[in-house]
C-alpha cells in the first residue's frame, strides 16, 4: 500500500471519498442544517453599467435566483416560503440565510447591513452565506461581513472564481481577472471569513490540464470550500445562442464524472465540497439533460472514486 492509499484509507468522511459540507454541518451543529435562499433585489456591475450591460454568458435574467423566491417580495417572506418547502415536523432544523441571486455585496454598507440584519432576525438562523463576485469585495464590505462572525455561527462568502484562467474569464464575459479572486480570498481570510469558491468545469477551450491547474491553484489559496458546477446552458442566455449555433461543446456524463474525480483528487483534503454539479429547474435547462438526474451523477462520482481506490487529496502535494 502506497502513502496516498493510506491517506484515503485513514480518512473518516462518513463513508464518502470527499469532505462533504453537509456532513460537516451535521457533525458541527448536531441538527439538520438547511439553506434558505434569498433574492435581495440587488443587481450586478456586469449588468447595470460599471463593467457591462449583459451579464455573464451563462446567467439568465433571474441571476440564479431560487424558485422558492419567485414572485415573493421581502426577505422574511422568502425565507418562510423556503422553510415551508423543507419542513418536517419530527426533525430539529436550523438554517443558513443564503443570499443567492445576483451580487450580494453590491450596494452601500448601510443597505447591506440592513439586508443581512433582516435575514438574521430569526433565532433559528445560525449562519449567513453571501454569494458575490470577487471584484465587489472592498475592504469596508469585508469588514462588515466579518462583524457577523461569532462562535457557533456559519459565516461564508461564496465567491465566483469559476476558473484561474483569464482567457476563460473573458470568454464567460465575467468582467474580472483571476487576480481579483486572489485578492478577495486573501483579504477575506485575513478577517477570518470562510470562503467557498465557485468553479465551472467544461468551459470551452479549456483542456483537462487547464482544469487541473485550477484545482491546484484553488488548493494553494486559503479557501475553506468549493462548489463545482458543470457548464450548463440555460434558456434566454448568450450561452444558449452559442450552443444552438454549434459553437459550444458540453462535457458528456462520463466525461464530467471522470473530470470531477480528477479535480477532487488534487484538492487539499480539508477543503469542504459544497456541491458537485449545477442545478436548474427543468423548464429553464437547455442542456445537458443528464444533469437532471442528480442522484445518478452523485452515485457515479462515488462509484468512480471507489473503482480507482482514490479520494480527495490523493494527488495533492503540499507546497514546500
Backbone bond lengths (Angstrom), bond angles and torsions (degrees), N, CA, C in turn:
res aa  C-N    CA-C-N  psi(-1)  N-CA   C-N-CA  omega(-1)  CA-C   N-CA-C  phi
1 X - - - 1.466 - - 1.537 109.17 -
2 X 1.357 116.59 127.73 1.451 118.40 -179.38 1.524 111.17 -85.65
3 X 1.319 114.84 173.71 1.472 120.46 -174.79 1.520 111.74 -60.47
4 X 1.347 117.17 -40.73 1.459 119.73 -178.39 1.521 112.04 -68.21
5 X 1.328 117.08 -35.86 1.470 119.74 176.33 1.522 110.28 -64.62
6 X 1.306 116.79 -39.31 1.466 120.38 176.81 1.521 110.49 -62.12
7 X 1.344 115.94 -38.44 1.469 120.48 177.51 1.525 110.34 -57.26
8 X 1.326 117.07 -47.25 1.468 120.11 -177.91 1.524 111.15 -68.08
9 X 1.315 117.17 -41.28 1.460 120.43 -177.83 1.525 112.56 -69.40
10 X 1.327 116.42 -25.41 1.468 119.84 -177.95 1.523 112.93 -86.30
11 X 1.332 117.80 -11.66 1.464 121.25 -177.23 1.522 110.92 -77.70
12 X 1.334 115.98 141.30 1.459 121.04 176.61 1.521 108.36 -117.77
13 X 1.324 115.75 86.36 1.463 121.38 179.24 1.530 109.98 -110.40
14 X 1.338 114.97 39.99 1.469 121.29 178.12 1.521 111.72 55.03
15 X 1.339 115.05 41.25 1.455 120.50 175.34 1.505 115.04 85.58
16 X 1.335 119.08 -7.11 1.461 121.18 -179.94 1.530 109.87 -91.81
17 X 1.331 116.68 153.50 1.467 119.79 177.27 1.524 113.05 -85.75
18 X 1.323 116.75 12.30 1.461 121.27 177.99 1.522 109.20 -148.54
19 X 1.314 115.25 164.13 1.459 123.56 -171.91 1.536 108.94 -87.97
20 X 1.318 117.38 91.11 1.465 123.25 -169.14 1.526 112.43 -82.94
21 X 1.322 115.64 130.05 1.457 122.35 -177.43 1.528 112.36 -59.27
22 X 1.323 117.63 -40.66 1.457 120.62 -179.53 1.516 112.61 -61.23
23 X 1.326 116.66 -39.32 1.462 120.26 177.44 1.524 111.04 -68.07
24 X 1.336 115.95 -39.30 1.469 120.08 176.24 1.531 110.58 -58.63
25 X 1.326 117.77 -44.14 1.465 120.57 -179.54 1.525 111.18 -62.14
26 X 1.319 116.88 -44.95 1.465 119.97 -179.35 1.527 111.13 -65.67
27 X 1.311 117.27 -41.93 1.467 120.73 -179.98 1.526 111.77 -67.18
28 X 1.333 116.42 -30.97 1.462 120.91 -177.09 1.516 112.43 -83.02
29 X 1.340 116.90 -41.97 1.468 120.72 -171.77 1.531 113.75 -108.32
30 X 1.332 116.69 -13.41 1.474 122.42 174.17 1.533 113.15 61.22
31 X 1.321 117.05 24.05 1.464 122.25 171.99 1.523 107.58 -141.02
32 X 1.314 115.22 164.47 1.463 120.57 173.05 1.532 108.79 -64.28
33 X 1.335 117.11 127.86 1.468 122.12 -179.06 1.522 109.00 -119.24
34 X 1.335 116.25 128.24 1.457 121.77 179.75 1.524 110.20 -132.28
35 X 1.327 115.55 154.40 1.459 120.88 177.56 1.527 110.08 -96.49
36 X 1.331 115.98 135.95 1.460 122.01 175.94 1.523 108.23 -103.68
37 X 1.342 118.29 106.01 1.461 120.84 -176.53 1.532 111.98 -66.53
38 X 1.335 115.21 142.70 1.465 122.34 -178.86 1.518 109.25 -131.00
39 X 1.317 115.87 133.91 1.460 122.76 167.97 1.521 106.56 -110.06
40 X 1.328 116.22 102.76 1.468 121.12 -174.00 1.521 113.20 -83.68
41 X 1.337 116.64 1.67 1.461 119.24 178.52 1.514 113.91 76.85
42 X 1.331 116.67 19.45 1.455 120.46 178.59 1.534 109.56 -85.13
43 X 1.317 115.53 172.20 1.459 120.35 -178.80 1.518 109.77 -114.16
44 X 1.323 116.22 -149.13 1.457 122.63 -177.72 1.522 107.42 -154.87
45 X 1.318 118.84 138.31 1.468 120.07 179.40 1.520 112.88 -66.24
46 X 1.338 116.22 -12.39 1.460 121.01 176.91 1.523 111.18 -89.90
47 X 1.346 116.22 4.52 1.459 121.28 178.39 1.526 113.12 -123.42
48 X 1.326 116.46 -33.99 1.468 117.72 -172.42 1.526 113.75 -105.84
49 X 1.354 117.75 16.60 1.453 117.89 168.00 1.505 119.73 124.10
50 X 1.341 120.73 -46.78 1.465 119.60 -174.68 1.522 114.09 -56.64
51 X 1.323 117.56 -35.21 1.464 121.61 178.90 1.522 110.96 -113.31
52 X 1.320 116.04 -43.60 1.459 120.61 -178.65 1.518 110.46 -164.79
53 X 1.319 115.65 -179.50 1.465 120.68 -177.43 1.522 113.00 -122.52
54 X 1.328 118.36 -5.15 1.461 120.64 -172.57 1.523 113.82 -119.48
55 X 1.316 118.26 -5.66 1.453 120.53 178.63 1.516 112.94 77.04
56 X 1.331 115.51 179.89 1.463 120.98 176.85 1.525 109.41 -68.08
57 X 1.319 117.16 155.27 1.468 119.58 -173.96 1.520 112.42 -67.49
58 X 1.346 117.59 -19.69 1.474 120.74 -177.05 1.518 113.06 -98.01
59 X 1.336 118.05 -3.83 1.462 121.96 -171.71 1.522 111.28 -98.42
60 X 1.337 116.82 129.89 1.458 120.00 178.78 1.520 110.63 -90.85
61 X 1.318 116.22 -176.24 1.470 120.89 -175.28 1.519 112.45 -64.97
62 X 1.336 117.86 -19.80 1.458 120.41 -179.49 1.509 114.33 -85.14
63 X 1.321 117.51 -7.48 1.460 120.36 178.11 1.507 114.17 59.61
64 X 1.355 117.03 37.88 1.474 122.85 179.11 1.528 113.15 66.26
65 X 1.314 116.99 26.67 1.466 120.04 177.97 1.523 110.77 -67.49
66 X 1.327 116.15 146.60 1.461 121.69 178.32 1.528 110.40 -74.64
67 X 1.348 117.66 146.12 1.466 120.28 174.92 1.533 113.33 -58.46
68 X 1.340 117.94 -24.42 1.470 119.55 -179.07 1.526 112.33 -70.89
69 X 1.351 116.92 -14.02 1.474 119.98 178.70 1.524 112.25 -98.95
70 X 1.305 117.17 -7.45 1.461 121.32 -172.21 1.532 111.36 -64.22
71 X 1.321 115.83 126.12 1.455 121.94 176.70 1.514 114.85 74.06
72 X 1.336 117.66 9.01 1.465 120.99 -177.48 1.522 109.33 -113.12
73 X 1.308 116.28 123.29 1.457 121.73 179.39 1.521 109.64 -94.90
74 X 1.324 115.55 135.82 1.468 120.08 176.53 1.505 112.44 99.17
75 X 1.313 115.20 134.78 1.461 121.61 -177.42 1.521 111.92 -63.73
76 X 1.321 116.95 -46.43 1.471 120.13 -177.57 1.525 111.01 -60.46
77 X 1.341 117.32 -41.49 1.473 121.19 -179.22 1.521 110.72 -67.79
78 X 1.324 117.95 -39.33 1.462 120.49 177.67 1.528 111.00 -63.45
79 X 1.317 115.82 -42.71 1.461 119.47 -179.04 1.517 111.25 -66.34
80 X 1.318 117.40 -39.04 1.457 120.30 179.77 1.528 110.70 -68.04
81 X 1.324 117.02 -36.50 1.461 119.67 176.71 1.526 111.07 -63.60
82 X 1.337 116.53 -40.29 1.466 119.82 176.78 1.528 110.75 -66.14
83 X 1.331 117.13 -40.96 1.472 120.03 177.17 1.526 110.79 -56.15
84 X 1.322 116.36 -45.98 1.474 120.25 -178.32 1.519 111.15 -61.68
85 X 1.329 117.07 -36.57 1.461 119.98 -178.77 1.524 111.99 -71.43
86 X 1.346 117.07 -23.70 1.461 121.88 -178.77 1.525 113.55 -97.96
87 X 1.332 117.53 -16.84 1.461 121.35 -162.59 1.523 113.30 -63.15
88 X 1.338 113.94 131.54 1.465 122.49 169.33 1.520 106.09 -132.32
89 X 1.327 116.29 117.33 1.463 121.13 -168.40 1.521 113.54 -62.37
90 X 1.340 117.44 -23.81 1.457 119.39 -173.89 1.526 113.67 -95.66
91 X 1.322 118.04 5.45 1.462 120.89 -175.83 1.530 110.32 -121.81
92 X 1.341 116.04 122.29 1.469 119.87 175.85 1.523 109.09 -65.94
93 X 1.326 116.28 130.06 1.464 120.79 -173.80 1.525 110.80 -135.94
94 X 1.324 115.81 138.86 1.457 122.24 169.54 1.523 107.48 -124.51
95 X 1.336 116.08 163.91 1.452 119.46 -168.60 1.528 112.87 -131.17
96 X 1.335 114.02 154.79 1.459 123.27 170.08 1.522 107.43 -110.17
97 X 1.327 117.54 125.16 1.456 121.67 173.82 1.523 108.09 -73.82
98 X 1.331 116.86 119.01 1.453 121.85 -170.65 1.528 110.33 -116.21
99 X 1.327 116.25 101.72 1.462 121.36 175.65 1.524 107.47 -78.56
100 X 1.339 115.25 101.64 1.461 121.17 -165.67 1.523 113.35 -104.32
101 X 1.321 118.35 -47.13 1.459 121.31 -169.81 1.527 111.84 -77.02
102 X 1.331 115.58 138.22 1.468 122.92 176.70 1.540 112.07 59.05
103 X 1.348 116.62 -145.79 1.464 121.63 -172.16 1.514 109.49 -112.28
104 X 1.312 117.01 107.40 1.458 121.73 -166.12 1.523 115.13 -93.86
105 X 1.336 114.93 18.06 1.469 120.41 167.45 1.527 109.79 -125.09
106 X 1.321 115.93 15.67 1.466 121.94 -175.66 1.533 109.98 -100.89
107 X 1.332 114.56 72.87 1.473 122.05 178.82 1.524 107.00 -169.78
108 X 1.317 115.59 175.79 1.458 119.32 178.08 1.528 110.13 -68.28
109 X 1.310 115.74 157.56 1.465 120.96 177.49 1.521 110.67 -56.53
110 X 1.317 117.18 -41.69 1.473 121.45 -178.78 1.530 110.66 -62.66
111 X 1.340 116.33 -43.59 1.468 120.07 179.66 1.519 110.96 -65.74
112 X 1.319 116.51 -45.16 1.471 120.03 -179.08 1.521 111.20 -62.03
113 X 1.323 117.01 -43.76 1.469 119.94 -179.89 1.527 110.57 -61.59
114 X 1.316 116.79 -41.53 1.471 120.03 179.22 1.524 110.33 -62.76
115 X 1.330 117.53 -43.11 1.464 121.13 -179.56 1.524 111.52 -65.36
116 X 1.324 116.85 -47.14 1.467 120.25 -178.90 1.532 110.83 -64.95
117 X 1.332 116.58 -42.49 1.469 119.75 179.79 1.520 111.59 -62.49
118 X 1.330 116.36 -38.90 1.470 120.50 178.27 1.521 110.66 -61.41
119 X 1.335 116.41 -44.30 1.466 120.79 -178.25 1.519 112.48 -67.14
120 X 1.332 117.31 -27.30 1.461 120.82 -176.04 1.524 113.44 -96.14
121 X 1.323 116.79 8.87 1.466 120.19 -173.55 1.524 113.32 -69.25
122 X 1.318 117.48 -26.83 1.467 120.26 -177.06 1.525 110.95 -84.71
123 X 1.343 118.66 139.84 1.474 121.35 -177.80 1.523 114.13 -67.68
124 X 1.333 118.09 -16.11 1.471 118.69 179.01 1.529 112.34 -85.14
125 X 1.338 117.76 0.94 1.457 122.34 177.19 1.526 108.34 -93.57
126 X 1.309 117.14 114.24 1.467 120.25 -178.80 1.531 110.58 -123.65
127 X 1.334 115.52 27.76 1.456 119.09 177.18 1.510 111.37 -165.11
128 X 1.321 115.62 157.61 1.455 123.35 179.32 1.520 107.83 -138.26
129 X 1.334 116.22 123.52 1.460 122.31 178.21 1.523 107.63 -123.96
130 X 1.326 116.82 128.09 1.458 121.91 -171.52 1.523 109.31 -123.79
131 X 1.331 116.34 113.08 1.457 121.18 176.88 1.515 110.67 -83.64
132 X 1.346 116.16 133.56 1.459 119.07 -175.78 1.521 110.82 -159.96
133 X 1.333 114.32 -179.21 1.461 123.19 175.50 1.526 109.49 -103.87
134 X 1.330 117.59 152.69 1.470 118.49 -178.75 1.520 114.00 -68.18
135 X 1.345 116.82 -22.75 1.460 119.69 -179.14 1.526 112.56 -90.65
136 X 1.321 117.53 10.50 1.470 122.22 177.59 1.523 110.57 -121.15
137 X 1.330 115.43 38.59 1.463 120.68 -178.61 1.530 110.52 -131.84
138 X 1.330 117.01 65.95 1.465 118.85 174.33 1.527 109.90 -66.32
139 X 1.312 116.43 165.79 1.460 120.76 -174.46 1.527 113.05 -59.39
140 X 1.345 117.95 -37.14 1.469 118.02 -178.24 1.520 111.62 -68.14
141 X 1.330 117.56 -32.78 1.471 120.31 176.12 1.528 109.97 -69.11
142 X 1.321 116.74 -42.76 1.467 119.31 177.49 1.526 111.24 -62.42
143 X 1.316 116.72 -36.80 1.470 119.76 176.93 1.528 110.52 -63.55
144 X 1.332 116.83 -41.00 1.464 120.35 177.83 1.529 110.52 -62.57
145 X 1.325 116.86 -48.73 1.467 120.44 -179.99 1.525 110.38 -58.97
146 X 1.325 116.55 -44.41 1.470 120.83 -178.88 1.523 112.11 -62.87
147 X 1.327 117.62 -25.44 1.469 120.65 -178.17 1.527 112.14 -66.60
148 X 1.346 117.82 -16.18 1.467 120.95 179.61 1.531 112.17 -87.92
149 X 1.316 116.78 -6.79 1.461 120.09 -176.88 1.528 110.87 -70.41
150 X 1.308 116.27 132.64 1.470 121.16 177.09 1.524 108.62 -159.23
151 X 1.276 116.50 167.45 1.462 122.87 -178.68 1.526 110.69 -59.81
152 X 1.329 116.32 131.82 1.460 120.92 176.25 1.509 114.73 77.61
153 X 1.345 117.35 10.96 1.461 121.91 -177.15 1.519 108.60 -113.80
154 X 1.342 117.27 135.02 1.460 122.15 178.35 1.531 109.23 -90.94
155 X 1.323 116.51 107.94 1.456 122.09 178.62 1.522 108.99 -115.62
156 X 1.344 116.21 119.45 1.456 121.54 -176.52 1.522 111.26 -134.49
157 X 1.321 115.50 136.77 1.460 122.35 165.19 1.523 107.56 -101.97
158 X 1.319 116.82 125.53 1.456 121.97 179.34 1.529 106.69 -103.44
159 X 1.322 116.91 106.72 1.460 122.13 -171.02 1.528 110.35 -107.55
160 X 1.327 116.12 129.87 1.459 121.69 179.96 1.517 112.31 -78.47
161 X 1.318 116.36 81.32 1.466 121.37 175.47 1.528 110.31 -73.84
162 X 1.327 116.78 -50.19 1.465 127.18 178.11 1.531 113.39 71.92
163 X 1.332 117.96 -48.03 1.457 123.08 -178.53 1.518 107.63 -167.47
164 X 1.332 116.89 161.04 1.467 119.87 175.85 1.526 112.03 -90.38
165 X 1.341 117.35 -5.45 1.459 121.56 -170.43 1.537 110.99 -96.84
166 X 1.312 116.05 118.84 1.465 120.50 -176.09 1.523 112.63 -64.24
167 X 1.328 117.71 -32.39 1.466 119.71 177.14 1.528 110.69 -62.48
168 X 1.333 115.97 -39.91 1.471 119.82 177.92 1.526 111.33 -68.71
169 X 1.335 116.99 -38.53 1.461 120.31 177.31 1.526 110.58 -61.80
170 X 1.329 116.91 -37.52 1.475 119.81 176.15 1.523 110.48 -66.35
171 X 1.339 117.26 -41.27 1.464 120.29 178.28 1.529 110.77 -60.12
172 X 1.334 116.54 -41.73 1.467 120.84 179.61 1.523 112.78 -74.14
173 X 1.326 116.06 -7.62 1.466 123.60 -178.24 1.527 110.88 60.70
174 X 1.331 114.85 44.24 1.460 119.64 -178.07 1.519 112.61 -73.51
175 X 1.324 117.73 -35.59 1.455 119.24 179.71 1.513 114.60 82.82
176 X 1.336 117.47 13.03 1.467 121.31 173.77 1.512 108.47 -142.89
177 X 1.313 116.61 166.46 1.462 122.07 178.67 1.525 109.90 -106.20
178 X 1.330 114.91 171.42 1.458 118.73 177.09 1.527 110.95 -67.67
179 X 1.323 117.43 -27.27 1.457 119.20 177.81 1.520 110.91 -60.81
180 X 1.339 118.04 -33.36 1.466 121.46 175.58 1.524 110.46 -61.95
181 X 1.332 116.23 -39.85 1.463 119.90 178.63 1.527 110.66 -65.59
182 X 1.307 116.64 -47.94 1.469 119.63 179.99 1.532 110.94 -57.18
183 X 1.326 116.25 -45.05 1.466 120.57 -179.58 1.525 110.90 -62.21
184 X 1.333 116.92 -46.01 1.464 120.67 -177.91 1.524 111.46 -63.54
185 X 1.338 116.67 -44.19 1.463 120.28 -178.84 1.526 110.91 -64.31
186 X 1.310 117.10 -44.19 1.466 120.40 -178.70 1.519 111.63 -65.42
187 X 1.339 117.20 -42.00 1.464 119.85 -178.95 1.525 111.22 -71.19
188 X 1.333 117.88 -34.27 1.467 120.35 175.21 1.519 110.50 -66.24
189 X 1.322 116.38 -42.34 1.457 120.73 -179.87 1.523 111.46 -62.06
190 X 1.329 117.24 -38.77 1.461 120.90 178.48 1.528 111.52 -59.57
191 X 1.329 116.66 -25.55 1.469 122.03 -178.87 1.521 112.20 -97.60
192 X 1.313 118.21 6.38 1.457 121.22 178.16 1.511 114.72 75.69
193 X 1.336 117.50 22.07 1.466 122.10 179.81 1.524 109.06 -93.02
194 X 1.323 117.12 128.58 1.459 120.72 175.02 1.524 109.91 -72.65
195 X 1.327 116.46 135.14 1.461 122.37 -179.87 1.521 109.58 -114.35
196 X 1.331 115.04 131.63 1.460 122.10 169.78 1.532 106.95 -111.54
197 X 1.325 117.38 122.24 1.461 121.74 -178.17 1.522 110.50 -96.09
198 X 1.328 115.78 131.53 1.468 121.41 171.52 1.524 109.04 -81.24
199 X 1.326 117.28 133.00 1.455 122.06 176.76 1.525 108.80 -129.76
200 X 1.332 116.66 135.13 1.462 122.01 175.09 1.519 108.67 -105.95
201 X 1.324 116.75 124.67 1.460 122.39 174.82 1.523 109.43 -100.66
202 X 1.331 115.77 138.31 1.459 120.09 178.80 1.511 114.14 95.59
203 X 1.341 117.45 21.40 1.466 120.11 175.73 1.532 107.98 -65.49
204 X 1.335 118.04 129.61 1.469 120.05 -179.83 1.530 111.69 -52.72
205 X 1.319 114.98 141.18 1.467 124.67 179.87 1.527 112.70 80.57
206 X 1.350 118.70 -10.00 1.458 118.89 172.91 1.520 109.02 -85.44
207 X 1.316 115.70 126.33 1.451 121.15 175.64 1.536 109.21 -88.72
208 X 1.320 114.73 173.20 1.470 120.47 -178.38 1.520 111.02 -54.26
209 X 1.329 116.63 -44.76 1.466 119.75 -177.06 1.525 111.75 -65.39
210 X 1.341 117.35 -28.57 1.466 120.11 177.64 1.527 110.56 -68.09
211 X 1.331 116.82 -42.15 1.465 120.30 178.46 1.520 111.39 -66.94
212 X 1.329 116.99 -36.93 1.468 119.73 178.06 1.528 110.75 -68.71
213 X 1.337 116.88 -33.21 1.467 120.19 176.29 1.522 110.14 -63.84
214 X 1.333 117.39 -37.08 1.467 120.57 176.48 1.524 110.49 -64.39
215 X 1.332 117.59 -39.70 1.470 120.52 176.99 1.523 110.88 -60.14
216 X 1.309 116.89 -44.17 1.463 120.03 -178.31 1.531 111.49 -70.47
217 X 1.325 116.27 -35.77 1.467 119.42 175.70 1.522 110.58 -64.89
218 X 1.324 116.28 -42.84 1.458 121.06 178.43 1.528 110.49 -58.58
219 X 1.319 116.22 -42.26 1.459 120.80 -179.22 1.525 112.60 -67.84
220 X 1.321 116.98 -21.26 1.464 120.32 179.38 1.524 112.17 -84.06
221 X 1.331 117.24 -11.89 1.464 121.84 -177.77 1.531 110.14 -98.38
222 X 1.341 117.72 155.26 1.474 120.39 179.48 1.529 112.60 -79.68
223 X 1.338 115.33 59.39 1.460 120.20 175.58 1.523 108.83 -94.69
224 X 1.327 115.51 152.40 1.468 121.08 -179.71 1.528 112.31 -107.64
225 X 1.335 116.95 -17.10 1.452 119.71 -177.38 1.511 111.51 -152.28
226 X 1.344 115.60 164.72 1.461 121.16 177.12 1.517 109.31 -144.55
227 X 1.330 115.48 141.94 1.463 122.81 170.72 1.526 107.46 -113.18
228 X 1.313 116.12 117.94 1.458 120.54 176.67 1.520 109.77 -94.66
229 X 1.308 115.95 133.88 1.462 122.86 177.39 1.523 108.84 -128.34
230 X 1.312 117.17 138.87 1.458 119.30 165.72 1.531 107.39 -78.61
231 X 1.318 116.67 152.59 1.468 119.15 173.51 1.520 107.69 -70.74
232 X 1.329 116.28 115.91 1.455 119.24 177.28 1.530 110.09 -121.49
233 X 1.307 115.24 156.49 1.459 122.21 -174.32 1.518 108.67 -103.56
234 X 1.326 115.83 120.76 1.462 122.80 -178.64 1.525 108.76 -107.00
235 X 1.304 115.81 146.11 1.469 120.78 -179.46 1.528 111.15 -60.25
236 X 1.326 114.13 147.66 1.464 122.58 175.03 1.522 112.55 61.67
237 X 1.324 115.12 42.31 1.463 121.34 174.34 1.527 108.57 -127.51
238 X 1.325 115.48 162.85 1.459 119.80 174.89 1.520 111.05 -61.76
239 X 1.332 115.91 -34.55 1.460 119.91 179.21 1.524 111.31 -62.96
240 X 1.325 117.72 -34.99 1.465 120.04 177.47 1.525 110.57 -61.27
241 X 1.332 117.26 -45.07 1.466 120.00 179.37 1.525 110.52 -61.02
242 X 1.315 117.12 -41.94 1.463 121.52 179.83 1.530 110.69 -65.10
243 X 1.321 116.48 -40.23 1.464 121.51 -178.82 1.534 110.72 -68.01
244 X 1.325 116.65 -45.62 1.463 120.51 -177.73 1.522 111.81 -65.51
245 X 1.331 116.41 -26.78 1.469 119.77 178.87 1.527 112.19 -86.99
246 X 1.335 116.81 0.56 1.456 121.00 177.40 1.509 114.57 85.90
247 X 1.334 117.05 14.48 1.456 120.49 -176.30 1.511 115.32 -90.47
248 X 1.343 117.25 -1.57 1.464 120.44 -176.31 1.526 109.18 -134.48
249 X 1.321 116.23 129.38 1.464 121.47 172.93 1.518 108.87 -105.41
250 X 1.326 116.16 131.03 1.458 121.76 179.35 1.525 110.34 -100.45
251 X 1.333 115.56 154.08 1.458 119.73 175.89 1.520 110.66 -67.43
252 X 1.320 116.49 139.31 1.450 120.96 172.93 1.520 110.73 -77.66
253 X 1.325 115.85 170.14 1.461 121.69 -176.36 1.525 111.67 -56.83
254 X 1.327 117.72 -56.12 1.467 120.70 -177.65 1.528 111.23 -65.71
255 X 1.320 116.69 -35.21 1.461 120.86 178.73 1.525 110.73 -64.54
256 X 1.325 115.58 -40.42 1.460 118.74 179.42 1.526 110.90 -67.91
257 X 1.325 117.11 -44.80 1.463 120.62 179.61 1.524 110.34 -56.68
258 X 1.317 117.12 -46.36 1.458 121.09 -179.81 1.526 111.62 -64.03
259 X 1.340 116.71 -41.25 1.467 120.87 -178.75 1.522 111.38 -66.90
260 X 1.328 117.59 -40.51 1.465 120.93 177.38 1.529 110.28 -59.87
261 X 1.317 117.09 -45.45 1.469 119.87 -179.63 1.535 110.50 -64.15
262 X 1.326 116.83 -43.44 1.464 120.58 176.70 1.525 110.82 -57.77
263 X 1.323 116.33 -43.36 1.466 122.39 -178.21 1.528 110.90 -64.14
264 X 1.325 116.16 -48.60 1.466 120.76 -176.16 1.523 111.28 -69.04
265 X 1.323 117.72 -31.10 1.468 120.06 176.27 1.526 111.80 -59.75
266 X 1.325 116.72 -24.47 1.463 121.47 -177.07 1.532 113.10 -98.90
267 X 1.323 117.24 0.70 1.463 121.01 179.32 1.523 111.30 -85.50
268 X 1.329 115.83 148.71 1.467 120.12 171.17 1.527 109.55 -55.68
269 X 1.327 117.86 138.45 1.472 120.25 -176.87 1.524 114.05 -62.54
270 X 1.342 118.75 -24.42 1.466 120.25 -176.72 1.521 113.39 -81.81
271 X 1.325 118.64 -13.48 1.465 120.93 -178.48 1.525 109.09 -68.92
272 X 1.329 115.96 130.30 1.461 121.40 -179.57 1.525 110.65 -83.56
273 X 1.319 116.03 132.68 1.462 121.44 179.09 1.529 108.22 -91.12
274 X 1.324 117.07 106.75 1.461 121.57 -178.32 1.528 111.81 -80.63
275 X 1.331 116.34 -33.56 1.461 119.68 -175.21 1.516 109.12 -159.15
276 X 1.342 115.99 150.07 1.462 120.64 -177.23 1.526 113.90 -116.18
277 X 1.316 117.94 -7.62 1.464 120.50 173.51 1.522 108.62 -162.15
278 X 1.334 114.89 160.48 1.458 119.78 -179.97 1.512 111.94 -72.84
279 X 1.326 115.34 169.52 1.464 121.34 -173.94 1.523 108.14 -144.61
280 X 1.331 117.59 121.70 1.461 121.51 178.78 1.523 109.79 -135.82
281 X 1.351 117.66 147.03 1.468 119.50 171.99 1.523 110.77 -59.42
282 X 1.311 116.56 144.83 1.461 122.53 -174.68 1.522 112.41 -55.89
283 X 1.334 117.15 -37.98 1.460 119.32 -174.52 1.528 113.65 -75.83
284 X 1.334 118.26 -9.21 1.466 120.52 178.77 1.527 112.61 -108.46
285 X 1.333 117.56 -7.93 1.457 121.42 -175.43 1.526 110.85 -91.17
286 X 1.335 115.65 125.65 1.459 121.55 175.59 1.526 110.36 -90.35
287 X 1.332 116.00 -48.93 1.467 121.17 -178.20 1.532 108.52 -167.23
288 X 1.355 116.21 156.45 1.469 129.74 -2.62 1.524 110.89 -84.69
289 X 1.306 116.41 144.88 1.460 121.03 -177.06 1.528 112.55 -72.32
290 X 1.338 117.21 -22.61 1.469 118.28 -179.69 1.522 112.00 -61.62
291 X 1.331 117.21 -24.85 1.461 120.29 -177.29 1.523 112.70 -70.60
292 X 1.332 118.08 -12.93 1.463 120.95 177.59 1.528 111.05 -70.05
293 X 1.323 116.76 -18.14 1.469 121.07 -178.79 1.527 108.09 -100.64
294 X 1.320 115.38 70.94 1.458 121.06 -170.92 1.524 112.34 -60.57
295 X 1.312 117.13 -44.84 1.453 120.41 -178.98 1.515 111.98 -60.19
296 X 1.328 116.63 -38.23 1.463 120.96 179.05 1.525 110.83 -65.01
297 X 1.340 116.16 -40.64 1.466 120.37 -179.86 1.530 110.44 -65.90
298 X 1.324 116.69 -46.19 1.471 120.08 -179.18 1.524 111.29 -62.05
299 X 1.319 116.49 -41.91 1.477 119.52 178.56 1.525 110.50 -64.55
300 X 1.330 116.76 -39.85 1.466 120.00 -179.70 1.528 110.99 -64.07
301 X 1.325 117.33 -35.52 1.473 120.77 178.17 1.529 110.06 -66.11
302 X 1.337 116.94 -46.62 1.468 119.61 178.86 1.527 111.14 -64.31
303 X 1.342 116.49 -39.68 1.465 119.55 178.60 1.520 111.14 -63.56
304 X 1.331 117.26 -38.03 1.458 120.31 -179.84 1.522 110.89 -67.04
305 X 1.327 117.67 -40.99 1.463 119.92 175.31 1.521 110.82 -59.00
306 X 1.314 116.56 -43.85 1.470 119.63 -177.73 1.524 110.73 -69.24
307 X 1.326 117.18 -35.46 1.461 120.05 176.26 1.530 110.36 -62.02
308 X 1.331 116.10 -39.49 1.465 120.86 -179.97 1.534 112.51 -77.36
309 X 1.329 115.99 -26.05 1.451 119.63 -172.69 1.515 112.77 74.34
310 X 1.344 115.70 31.36 1.463 120.50 -177.57 1.527 109.67 -123.09
311 X 1.335 115.71 -177.87 1.459 121.64 -178.45 1.514 108.40 -162.18
312 X 1.319 116.02 -178.71 1.463 120.99 176.66 1.524 110.61 -58.30
313 X 1.329 115.77 130.97 1.451 120.39 178.44 1.510 115.44 85.88
314 X 1.338 117.67 0.79 1.462 121.78 -176.87 1.522 111.65 -56.74
315 X 1.342 116.54 -37.70 1.459 121.03 -179.28 1.525 112.64 -110.60
316 X 1.333 115.77 14.38 1.476 119.46 178.22 1.519 110.14 -77.72
317 X 1.324 115.17 132.38 1.455 121.19 176.21 1.514 109.35 -117.85
318 X 1.328 119.01 113.39 1.469 120.29 179.66 1.527 110.59 -59.93
319 X 1.329 117.61 145.54 1.455 120.16 178.01 1.526 110.97 -64.53
320 X 1.320 115.55 146.58 1.467 119.12 -179.62 1.527 109.99 -70.48
